[in-house]
């Protein structure tokens, strides 16, 4: 049997199967849908949260939240996860 495939073993892909996602309300997305964002600027932090934050968490819940706030003439996008954090992630 390959390592990681033994009964009860944790697999990083479990994160994607049981991921809880929270996105901005439809009204916010509809209002801001025409704002142009450089390609990849949001993909990189989301990928980082999934691959480095959440995939190192051995037990759920696994949560990814993307929030958008309008602040004066700016749009603030916040990407958060409840992963293990940098100290634990780097230690492994």
N, C-alpha and C positions, 0 to 999 in steps of 0.2 A: 504494500500500500504506500502511495506517495505521501511525503510529509504534508501535513495540512489537510489531508483527506480522511484522517481517522474520524470515527464517530464522535460527534460533539465538537469537532474542530471549527474554529472561527475562520471565515473567509472574508477578505476585504470587499468582495462583491455583495456580501450580505447588506452592506450599507445602502447600495443602490436599490435593492429589493424592498427595503423597509424605510426608505428615506421619507421624512416628513418635510414638505416644502411649504413655505409661506411667501406669497408674492403680493405686490401692491394690489389694491382694489381695482376692479375693471374701470371704474370712473377715472382713476389716476392714469392708468395706462392709456385709455382713450384720449384724455386731455393732452398727454405728453408724447403720443405716438409719432409725431412728425419731427421730433428733436433728433438730430443726427449725432451719433456717437461713433468715434473712430473704431473701426473693426478690431476686435480682440481686446478692447479696453475693459470690458466687463467679463469676457470669457476667461481671462487669466486668473482673476481673483476667485471666480466661481470654481474653476478647475482646481485651484490651490486648496480651497475649502474642502472639496470632495476628496481629492487624492491624498492630501497631507493632513488635513484636520480630522475629517470624519472617518477615513479609512483606518486610522490608527485607534479608533475607539472600538473596544471589543464588545460592548453591550449597548443596546439602544436605550432610549430613543436617539436616532440620528436626525438632527434638524438643520435645515438650511433656510435662511431667511434673506430675502432681498427686499429692501425698503427704499422707497423714493420719497424725498421731501423737497418741496420748492422753498428755497430760502432767498428772498429778495429776487435777484435776477439770475439765480443759479439753481441747478438741479443737483441735489445731493443723493447719491446712490450708496447705500450701505449694505454690505454683504456680510452676514454673520453665520457662524456655525457653533455647535456645541461640542466640537472636537476636543482632543486631548490637550491642546495648547502646545506652544513652541517648546517649552522645556522638556516635556515628556516625549514629544515627537522627535526631537533631535537626539534624545538619549537612546532611542531604539535603533 
